[in-house]
């Protein structure tokens, strides 16, 4: 991770994607969909500086919670959920299987 982050233009998400999908390492990339879903579920509550560490905090929670062999599949399923159901505008909360756990659900 440190080596990838040392390269110009490579951030936390890109480095985590490379490690997760190319090297099968237990890293959890946090893109915009996953960030939105996790914030709505309250999974960033333990993060002290929301502006700075929120995505890293979410990645840490996911890496500590999800078994290593399921991280990539879970990541891909959350992205799909964010694209189809938990959208940025007009989320389809009535169709969401997570609405009982969601702080955002209407």
N, CA, C and O atoms as a MOPAC input file, in Angstrom:
PM7 MOZYME 1SCF
protein

 N      0.83300 1    -1.18900 1     0.00000 1
 C      0.00000 1     0.00000 1     0.00000 1
 C      0.87900 1     1.25500 1     0.00000 1
 O      0.66700 1     2.17300 1    -0.79200 1
 N      1.85200 1     1.28000 1     0.88500 1
 C      2.72800 1     2.46000 1     0.96700 1
 C      3.45600 1     2.71200 1    -0.35500 1
 O      3.59500 1     3.85700 1    -0.78600 1
 N      3.91300 1     1.64600 1    -0.98800 1
 C      4.61400 1     1.79200 1    -2.26500 1
 C      3.68300 1     2.40200 1    -3.31200 1
 O      4.07400 1     3.33500 1    -4.01300 1
 N      2.46600 1     1.89200 1    -3.42600 1
 C      1.50900 1     2.41500 1    -4.40400 1
 C      1.15400 1     3.86400 1    -4.10300 1
 O      1.06300 1     4.68500 1    -5.01600 1
 N      0.95600 1     4.17800 1    -2.84000 1
 C      0.60000 1     5.54900 1    -2.45400 1
 C      1.74500 1     6.53500 1    -2.69400 1
 O      1.51700 1     7.74200 1    -2.77900 1
 N      2.96100 1     6.03100 1    -2.80200 1
 C      4.09800 1     6.91900 1    -3.05000 1
 C      4.14900 1     7.41400 1    -4.49700 1
 O      4.88300 1     8.35400 1    -4.80100 1
 N      3.38900 1     6.80000 1    -5.37800 1
 C      3.37300 1     7.19900 1    -6.79100 1
 C      2.44300 1     8.39200 1    -7.00600 1
 O      1.35700 1     8.46300 1    -6.43100 1
 N      2.89300 1     9.32200 1    -7.84300 1
 C      2.07200 1    10.48800 1    -8.15600 1
 C      0.75200 1    10.05200 1    -8.77200 1
 O      0.72200 1     9.21300 1    -9.67300 1
 N     -0.33300 1    10.62500 1    -8.28000 1
 C     -1.65200 1    10.37000 1    -8.84200 1
 C     -2.34800 1     9.13500 1    -8.30200 1
 O     -3.49300 1     8.87000 1    -8.66700 1
 N     -1.68900 1     8.37400 1    -7.44500 1
 C     -2.30700 1     7.17700 1    -6.87700 1
 C     -2.78400 1     7.49900 1    -5.47200 1
 O     -1.99600 1     7.85000 1    -4.59400 1
 N     -4.08700 1     7.37300 1    -5.27600 1
 C     -4.67800 1     7.62200 1    -3.97000 1
 C     -5.09800 1     6.33000 1    -3.29500 1
 O     -4.84200 1     5.23600 1    -3.79700 1
 N     -5.73800 1     6.47300 1    -2.16200 1
 C     -6.15900 1     5.33900 1    -1.33900 1
 C     -7.05200 1     4.36500 1    -2.10800 1
 O     -6.84300 1     3.15400 1    -2.04600 1
 N     -8.04100 1     4.88400 1    -2.82900 1
 C     -8.96300 1     4.00800 1    -3.54400 1
 C     -8.26000 1     3.23000 1    -4.64800 1
 O     -8.45200 1     2.02100 1    -4.77400 1
 N     -7.45400 1     3.90800 1    -5.44200 1
 C     -6.74600 1     3.23900 1    -6.54000 1
 C     -5.79900 1     2.18000 1    -5.99500 1
 O     -5.74500 1     1.06400 1    -6.51300 1
 N     -5.05800 1     2.52700 1    -4.95700 1
 C     -4.12800 1     1.56300 1    -4.35800 1
 C     -4.88300 1     0.35400 1    -3.81700 1
 O     -4.44800 1    -0.78200 1    -4.00200 1
 N     -6.00300 1     0.58900 1    -3.15500 1
 C     -6.79600 1    -0.51500 1    -2.61000 1
 C     -7.36900 1    -1.37800 1    -3.73000 1
 O     -7.44200 1    -2.59900 1    -3.58800 1
 N     -7.77800 1    -0.76500 1    -4.84100 1
 C     -8.29200 1    -1.53100 1    -5.98700 1
 C     -7.20400 1    -2.43600 1    -6.56500 1
 O     -7.45700 1    -3.60400 1    -6.86000 1
 N     -6.01000 1    -1.90200 1    -6.72300 1
 C     -4.89700 1    -2.69200 1    -7.26100 1
 C     -4.60800 1    -3.87000 1    -6.33300 1
 O     -4.46800 1    -5.00300 1    -6.79200 1
 N     -4.51900 1    -3.60800 1    -5.04200 1
 C     -4.20700 1    -4.67500 1    -4.09300 1
 C     -5.32600 1    -5.70700 1    -4.00500 1
 O     -5.06200 1    -6.90700 1    -3.92500 1
 N     -6.55500 1    -5.25100 1    -4.01800 1
 C     -7.69800 1    -6.15600 1    -3.89300 1
 C     -7.89300 1    -7.01700 1    -5.13600 1
 O     -8.01500 1    -8.23800 1    -5.03800 1
 N     -7.92100 1    -6.38600 1    -6.29200 1
 C     -8.28900 1    -7.09600 1    -7.51200 1
 C     -7.11600 1    -7.68500 1    -8.28700 1
 O     -7.29400 1    -8.66900 1    -9.00400 1
 N     -5.93400 1    -7.11500 1    -8.16300 1
 C     -4.78000 1    -7.65400 1    -8.88800 1
 C     -3.93700 1    -8.60000 1    -8.04000 1
 O     -3.32800 1    -9.53700 1    -8.55700 1
 N     -3.90900 1    -8.34400 1    -6.73200 1
 C     -3.05900 1    -9.15300 1    -5.85700 1
 C     -3.85400 1    -9.93900 1    -4.81900 1
 O     -3.26700 1   -10.60600 1    -3.96700 1
 N     -5.18400 1    -9.86500 1    -4.88200 1
 C     -6.06500 1   -10.61300 1    -3.98300 1
 C     -5.73300 1   -10.37300 1    -2.50700 1
 O     -5.75300 1   -11.29200 1    -1.68900 1
 N     -5.42900 1    -9.11800 1    -2.19500 1
 C     -5.13400 1    -8.73800 1    -0.81300 1
 C     -6.42800 1    -8.23900 1    -0.15500 1
 O     -7.32100 1    -7.74900 1    -0.84700 1
 N     -6.53600 1    -8.36100 1     1.16800 1
 C     -7.76600 1    -7.95800 1     1.85800 1
 C     -7.86300 1    -6.44400 1     2.06700 1
 O     -7.92500 1    -5.97100 1     3.20200 1
 N     -7.87400 1    -5.70300 1     0.98300 1
 C     -8.03900 1    -4.24900 1     1.02200 1
 C     -9.43400 1    -3.92300 1     0.51600 1
 O     -9.92900 1    -4.56500 1    -0.41000 1
 N    -10.06500 1    -2.93100 1     1.11900 1
 C    -11.42600 1    -2.57000 1     0.73300 1
 C    -11.43300 1    -1.17300 1     0.12200 1
 O    -11.33300 1    -0.18200 1     0.84600 1
 N    -11.55100 1    -1.08300 1    -1.21200 1
 C    -11.62100 1     0.22800 1    -1.86200 1
 C    -12.93800 1     0.92800 1    -1.52400 1
 O    -13.99800 1     0.30300 1    -1.51300 1
 N    -12.86100 1     2.20800 1    -1.25200 1
 C    -14.06600 1     2.98300 1    -0.94400 1
 C    -14.26800 1     4.01700 1    -2.03900 1
 O    -13.59800 1     5.05000 1    -2.06900 1
 N    -15.20000 1     3.72600 1    -2.93900 1
 C    -15.52800 1     4.67900 1    -4.00100 1
 C    -16.73400 1     5.50900 1    -3.56200 1
 O    -17.18100 1     5.41100 1    -2.41900 1
 N    -17.24400 1     6.30900 1    -4.46000 1
 C    -18.33600 1     7.21700 1    -4.11300 1
 C    -19.61200 1     6.47700 1    -3.70500 1
 O    -20.32800 1     6.92800 1    -2.81200 1
 N    -19.89900 1     5.34800 1    -4.35200 1
 C    -21.10500 1     4.58900 1    -4.01200 1
 C    -20.98300 1     3.97100 1    -2.62100 1
 O    -21.90700 1     4.05600 1    -1.81200 1
 N    -19.85200 1     3.35600 1    -2.35700 1
 C    -19.63900 1     2.71700 1    -1.05700 1
 C    -19.60300 1     3.76400 1     0.04500 1
 O    -20.15200 1     3.54600 1     1.12500 1
 N    -18.97100 1     4.88200 1    -0.21200 1
 C    -18.92400 1     5.97000 1     0.76800 1
 C    -20.34100 1     6.43400 1     1.12600 1
 O    -20.66600 1     6.60200 1     2.30100 1
 N    -21.17500 1     6.63800 1     0.10800 1
 C    -22.54600 1     7.08900 1     0.32800 1
 C    -23.34100 1     6.06100 1     1.13500 1
 O    -24.01600 1     6.41700 1     2.10100 1
 N    -23.26200 1     4.80400 1     0.74600 1
 C    -24.02200 1     3.76000 1     1.43600 1
 C    -23.57300 1     3.64400 1     2.89100 1
 O    -24.40400 1     3.58300 1     3.79600 1
 N    -22.28200 1     3.61200 1     3.11000 1
 C    -21.75700 1     3.46100 1     4.46700 1
 C    -22.10700 1     4.65200 1     5.34900 1
 O    -22.41800 1     4.47400 1     6.52700 1
 N    -22.06400 1     5.85200 1     4.80500 1
 C    -22.47700 1     7.02500 1     5.58200 1
 C    -23.95100 1     6.93300 1     5.93800 1
 O    -24.34100 1     7.25500 1     7.06000 1
 N    -24.77100 1     6.49500 1     4.99100 1
 C    -26.20700 1     6.36300 1     5.25300 1
 C    -26.49200 1     5.28200 1     6.28800 1
 O    -27.47400 1     5.36500 1     7.02500 1
 N    -25.63800 1     4.27600 1     6.34300 1
 C    -25.79600 1     3.21000 1     7.33400 1
 C    -25.13800 1     3.55800 1     8.66800 1
 O    -25.25800 1     2.80900 1     9.63700 1
 N    -24.44000 1     4.69900 1     8.71700 1
 C    -23.79800 1     5.14300 1     9.94700 1
 C    -22.47400 1     4.45800 1    10.22800 1
 O    -22.00900 1     4.45900 1    11.36800 1
 N    -21.86400 1     3.87800 1     9.21900 1
 C    -20.60500 1     3.14300 1     9.42200 1
 C    -19.38500 1     4.04400 1     9.52600 1
 O    -18.26600 1     3.55000 1     9.66400 1
 N    -19.57900 1     5.34400 1     9.46200 1
 C    -18.45300 1     6.26800 1     9.62400 1
 C    -18.50400 1     6.95600 1    10.98400 1
 O    -17.77100 1     7.91600 1    11.22000 1
 N    -19.35500 1     6.47500 1    11.87000 1
 C    -19.55700 1     7.15300 1    13.14900 1
 C    -18.33600 1     7.14800 1    14.05400 1
 O    -18.17400 1     8.06100 1    14.86300 1
 N    -17.47000 1     6.14100 1    13.93900 1
 C    -16.29500 1     6.06900 1    14.78300 1
 C    -15.14100 1     6.92200 1    14.29400 1
 O    -14.10000 1     6.99300 1    14.94600 1
 N    -15.31300 1     7.56000 1    13.16800 1
 C    -14.23800 1     8.36600 1    12.58900 1
 C    -14.27000 1     9.74700 1    13.21600 1
 O    -15.31300 1    10.39900 1    13.23000 1
 N    -13.13200 1    10.19900 1    13.73600 1
 C    -13.10100 1    11.46600 1    14.46300 1
 C    -13.09600 1    12.68400 1    13.55200 1
 O    -13.84500 1    13.63200 1    13.78800 1
 N    -12.26800 1    12.67600 1    12.52000 1
 C    -12.20300 1    13.81300 1    11.60000 1
 C    -12.87900 1    13.41200 1    10.29900 1
 O    -12.23700 1    12.85600 1     9.40800 1
 N    -14.16100 1    13.69000 1    10.18600 1
 C    -14.97400 1    13.23800 1     9.05400 1
 C    -14.43100 1    13.73100 1     7.71500 1
 O    -14.48100 1    13.00300 1     6.72400 1
 N    -13.91500 1    14.95200 1     7.67700 1
 C    -13.43400 1    15.49900 1     6.40500 1
 C    -12.18600 1    14.78000 1     5.92300 1
 O    -11.97400 1    14.63700 1     4.71900 1
 N    -11.36800 1    14.33200 1     6.84800 1
 C    -10.06100 1    13.82100 1     6.48300 1
 C    -10.00700 1    12.29100 1     6.40800 1
 O     -9.43400 1    11.73800 1     5.47000 1
 N    -10.59200 1    11.61800 1     7.37500 1
 C    -10.38400 1    10.18700 1     7.51700 1
 C    -11.60500 1     9.33200 1     7.26100 1
 O    -11.56400 1     8.12100 1     7.47900 1
 N    -12.66200 1     9.91600 1     6.81500 1
 C    -13.90400 1     9.17700 1     6.68000 1
 C    -13.77100 1     7.96300 1     5.76600 1
 O    -14.19100 1     6.86700 1     6.13600 1
 N    -13.19900 1     8.14000 1     4.59000 1
 C    -13.06100 1     7.01400 1     3.65500 1
 C    -12.10100 1     5.96200 1     4.19500 1
 O    -12.36100 1     4.76400 1     4.08100 1
 N    -11.00400 1     6.40100 1     4.77700 1
 C    -10.05000 1     5.45400 1     5.36300 1
 C    -10.68000 1     4.72800 1     6.54600 1
 O    -10.44600 1     3.53700 1     6.75100 1
 N    -11.47500 1     5.44800 1     7.31700 1
 C    -12.17000 1     4.83800 1     8.45300 1
 C    -13.17200 1     3.79000 1     8.00400 1
 O    -13.28100 1     2.72600 1     8.61300 1
 N    -13.90000 1     4.08800 1     6.94200 1
 C    -14.85400 1     3.12200 1     6.39100 1
 C    -14.10400 1     1.90100 1     5.87000 1
 O    -14.52600 1     0.76900 1     6.10800 1
 N    -13.00100 1     2.11800 1     5.16500 1
 C    -12.20600 1     0.99500 1     4.65500 1
 C    -11.74100 1     0.11500 1     5.81100 1
 O    -11.78600 1    -1.11200 1     5.72000 1
 N    -11.29900 1     0.74100 1     6.89000 1
 C    -10.81700 1    -0.01300 1     8.05200 1
 C    -11.94100 1    -0.83800 1     8.67300 1
 O    -11.74300 1    -2.00700 1     9.00400 1
 N    -13.11500 1    -0.23600 1     8.82900 1
 C    -14.26500 1    -0.96200 1     9.38200 1
 C    -14.58600 1    -2.16900 1     8.51300 1
 O    -14.81100 1    -3.26500 1     9.02600 1
 N    -14.60800 1    -1.97400 1     7.21300 1
 C    -14.92300 1    -3.06700 1     6.29300 1
 C    -13.86200 1    -4.16500 1     6.34000 1
 O    -14.19400 1    -5.35100 1     6.36400 1
 N    -12.60600 1    -3.78000 1     6.35400 1
 C    -11.51800 1    -4.75900 1     6.37400 1
 C    -11.51500 1    -5.56800 1     7.66800 1
 O    -11.12700 1    -6.73600 1     7.67500 1
 N    -11.94900 1    -4.94500 1     8.76100 1
 C    -11.99700 1    -5.63600 1    10.04700 1
 C    -13.24300 1    -6.50200 1    10.19300 1
 O    -13.25900 1    -7.44000 1    10.99000 1
 N    -14.28400 1    -6.19000 1     9.43100 1
 C    -15.56800 1    -6.85900 1     9.59300 1
 C    -15.79900 1    -7.99100 1     8.60300 1
 O    -16.33700 1    -9.03700 1     8.96700 1
 N    -15.40300 1    -7.78900 1     7.37400 1
 C    -15.69000 1    -8.74600 1     6.30900 1
 C    -14.54000 1    -9.74000 1     6.19800 1
 O    -13.37200 1    -9.35500 1     6.24200 1
 N    -14.87200 1   -11.00800 1     6.05500 1
 C    -13.81500 1   -12.01100 1     5.92600 1
 C    -13.03000 1   -11.75900 1     4.63400 1
 O    -13.58200 1   -11.32400 1     3.62300 1
 N    -11.75000 1   -12.04100 1     4.69900 1
 C    -10.83900 1   -11.72900 1     3.59800 1
 C    -11.28200 1   -12.32100 1     2.26500 1
 O    -11.10300 1   -11.69600 1     1.22000 1
 N    -11.85100 1   -13.50600 1     2.29400 1
 C    -12.24100 1   -14.15900 1     1.04400 1
 C    -13.51600 1   -13.58200 1     0.43700 1
 O    -13.90300 1   -13.95900 1    -0.66900 1
 N    -14.16600 1   -12.67600 1     1.14900 1
 C    -15.41600 1   -12.09300 1     0.65900 1
 C    -15.31200 1   -10.59800 1     0.35100 1
 O    -16.27600 1    -9.99700 1    -0.12500 1
 N    -14.15800 1    -9.99800 1     0.61600 1
 C    -14.01600 1    -8.54800 1     0.45700 1
 C    -14.30200 1    -8.09100 1    -0.97100 1
 O    -15.08300 1    -7.16000 1    -1.16600 1
 N    -13.69900 1    -8.71300 1    -1.96000 1
 C    -13.89100 1    -8.22400 1    -3.33900 1
 C    -15.33200 1    -8.38100 1    -3.78800 1
 O    -15.87200 1    -7.47900 1    -4.42900 1
 N    -15.97100 1    -9.49800 1    -3.47100 1
 C    -17.36900 1    -9.69700 1    -3.85800 1
 C    -18.27800 1    -8.70600 1    -3.13100 1
 O    -19.20300 1    -8.15600 1    -3.72800 1
 N    -18.01700 1    -8.48100 1    -1.85500 1
 C    -18.81800 1    -7.53600 1    -1.08300 1
 C    -18.67000 1    -6.13200 1    -1.65800 1
 O    -19.64700 1    -5.39600 1    -1.79400 1
 N    -17.44500 1    -5.77800 1    -1.99000 1
 C    -17.16300 1    -4.48000 1    -2.59900 1
 C    -17.97100 1    -4.29300 1    -3.89000 1
 O    -18.63000 1    -3.26900 1    -4.07600 1
 N    -17.91300 1    -5.27700 1    -4.76500 1
 C    -18.62700 1    -5.18900 1    -6.04500 1
 C    -20.13900 1    -5.14700 1    -5.84900 1
 O    -20.83300 1    -4.42600 1    -6.56600 1
 N    -20.65500 1    -5.90800 1    -4.89300 1
 C    -22.09600 1    -5.89100 1    -4.62900 1
 C    -22.55700 1    -4.56100 1    -4.05000 1
 O    -23.64800 1    -4.09100 1    -4.37200 1
 N    -21.74100 1    -3.95000 1    -3.20100 1
 C    -22.10200 1    -2.62800 1    -2.67700 1
 C    -22.12500 1    -1.57600 1    -3.78100 1
 O    -23.00000 1    -0.71000 1    -3.79200 1
 N    -21.18700 1    -1.64300 1    -4.69400 1
 C    -21.18100 1    -0.70000 1    -5.81700 1
 C    -22.46400 1    -0.86800 1    -6.63300 1
 O    -23.11100 1     0.11700 1    -6.98800 1
 N    -22.82200 1    -2.09500 1    -6.92200 1
 C    -24.05400 1    -2.36000 1    -7.68300 1
 C    -25.27500 1    -1.83400 1    -6.93600 1
 O    -26.17500 1    -1.25100 1    -7.54100 1
 N    -25.30500 1    -2.04100 1    -5.62100 1
 C    -26.41500 1    -1.54500 1    -4.80000 1
 C    -26.48200 1    -0.01400 1    -4.86300 1
 O    -27.56700 1     0.56400 1    -4.92800 1
 N    -25.33100 1     0.62200 1    -4.84400 1
 C    -25.27800 1     2.08600 1    -4.93200 1
 C    -25.70500 1     2.61200 1    -6.28400 1
 O    -26.26100 1     3.70600 1    -6.37500 1
 N    -25.45700 1     1.86200 1    -7.32100 1
 C    -25.85800 1     2.29100 1    -8.67100 1
 C    -27.34100 1     2.07100 1    -8.93300 1
 O    -27.97200 1     2.86400 1    -9.63200 1
 N    -27.89500 1     1.01100 1    -8.38500 1
 C    -29.28100 1     0.64600 1    -8.69400 1
 C    -30.30300 1     1.08700 1    -7.64500 1
 O    -31.40500 1     1.51000 1    -7.99700 1
 N    -29.95300 1     0.99400 1    -6.37200 1
 C    -30.92700 1     1.23100 1    -5.30300 1
 C    -30.58500 1     2.47600 1    -4.47800 1
 O    -31.39200 1     3.40000 1    -4.38800 1
 N    -29.41700 1     2.50100 1    -3.89100 1
 C    -29.01600 1     3.58100 1    -2.98600 1
 C    -28.30000 1     4.67800 1    -3.77500 1
 O    -27.12600 1     4.97000 1    -3.54800 1
 N    -29.02900 1     5.26400 1    -4.69100 1
 C    -28.46800 1     6.28300 1    -5.57100 1
 C    -28.31700 1     7.61100 1    -4.83000 1
 O    -28.94300 1     7.83700 1    -3.79500 1
 N    -27.47800 1     8.47500 1    -5.37900 1
 C    -27.23500 1     9.77100 1    -4.74500 1
 C    -28.50900 1    10.61100 1    -4.70700 1
 O    -28.85200 1    11.20000 1    -3.68200 1
 N    -29.18800 1    10.65300 1    -5.82500 1
 C    -30.45700 1    11.38200 1    -5.90400 1
 C    -31.58400 1    10.37700 1    -6.04900 1
 O    -31.46100 1     9.40200 1    -6.79100 1
 N    -32.64800 1    10.60400 1    -5.36600 1
 C    -33.83500 1     9.75600 1    -5.42800 1
 C    -33.53900 1     8.27300 1    -5.15600 1
 O    -33.83900 1     7.41500 1    -5.98600 1
 N    -32.95000 1     7.97900 1    -3.99300 1
 C    -32.69700 1     6.57500 1    -3.68200 1
 C    -34.01300 1     5.81300 1    -3.58100 1
 O    -35.03800 1     6.36900 1    -3.18800 1
 N    -33.97100 1     4.55200 1    -3.93500 1
 C    -35.17500 1     3.72200 1    -3.94100 1
 C    -35.26600 1     2.95300 1    -2.61700 1
 O    -35.16300 1     1.72700 1    -2.57600 1
 N    -35.46200 1     3.71300 1    -1.55100 1
 C    -35.46700 1     3.16200 1    -0.18800 1
 C    -36.52600 1     2.07400 1    -0.01500 1
 O    -36.31800 1     1.11700 1     0.73000 1
 N    -37.65300 1     2.21800 1    -0.69700 1
 C    -38.72300 1     1.22400 1    -0.55800 1
 C    -38.30500 1    -0.14400 1    -1.09500 1
 O    -38.91800 1    -1.15200 1    -0.74200 1
 N    -37.28300 1    -0.19800 1    -1.93600 1
 C    -36.79400 1    -1.45900 1    -2.49600 1
 C    -35.53900 1    -1.96700 1    -1.79700 1
 O    -35.02400 1    -3.03100 1    -2.14100 1
 N    -35.05300 1    -1.22700 1    -0.83700 1
 C    -33.75100 1    -1.52300 1    -0.22500 1
 C    -33.86200 1    -2.58800 1     0.86800 1
 O    -34.70300 1    -2.49800 1     1.76200 1
 N    -32.99800 1    -3.59200 1     0.77500 1
 C    -32.97800 1    -4.65300 1     1.78400 1
 C    -32.29800 1    -4.18900 1     3.07500 1
 O    -32.37200 1    -4.87900 1     4.09200 1
 N    -31.64600 1    -3.04200 1     3.04300 1
 C    -30.95000 1    -2.51600 1     4.21600 1
 C    -31.71100 1    -1.40100 1     4.92300 1
 O    -31.19900 1    -0.81500 1     5.87700 1
 N    -32.92600 1    -1.10000 1     4.47000 1
 C    -33.63400 1     0.07200 1     4.99100 1
 C    -33.86500 1     0.01400 1     6.50300 1
 O    -33.96500 1     1.05900 1     7.14600 1
 N    -33.94900 1    -1.16100 1     7.06600 1
 C    -34.12900 1    -1.29100 1     8.51600 1
 C    -32.89800 1    -0.86800 1     9.31000 1
 O    -32.98300 1    -0.62000 1    10.51300 1
 N    -31.76900 1    -0.78800 1     8.64100 1
 C    -30.50700 1    -0.43200 1     9.30000 1
 C    -30.04800 1     0.98000 1     8.92600 1
 O    -29.03800 1     1.46200 1     9.44000 1
 N    -30.77600 1     1.62800 1     8.04800 1
 C    -30.33700 1     2.86400 1     7.43600 1
 C    -30.78300 1     4.10000 1     8.21100 1
 O    -31.93200 1     4.20000 1     8.64100 1
 N    -29.85800 1     5.03200 1     8.38100 1
 C    -30.14100 1     6.30800 1     9.03800 1
 C    -30.81500 1     7.28400 1     8.06200 1
 O    -31.38000 1     8.29300 1     8.48400 1
 N    -30.75400 1     6.98700 1     6.78300 1
 C    -31.22400 1     7.88300 1     5.74100 1
 C    -32.63100 1     7.53700 1     5.25800 1
 O    -33.37100 1     8.41100 1     4.80900 1
 N    -32.99000 1     6.27100 1     5.35300 1
 C    -34.23100 1     5.75400 1     4.78500 1
 C    -35.44500 1     6.58100 1     5.18000 1
 O    -35.61000 1     6.97200 1     6.33500 1
 N    -36.28500 1     6.83200 1     4.19000 1
 C    -37.49100 1     7.63000 1     4.44100 1
 C    -38.70200 1     6.76300 1     4.61900 1
 O    -39.80000 1     7.27400 1     4.83800 1

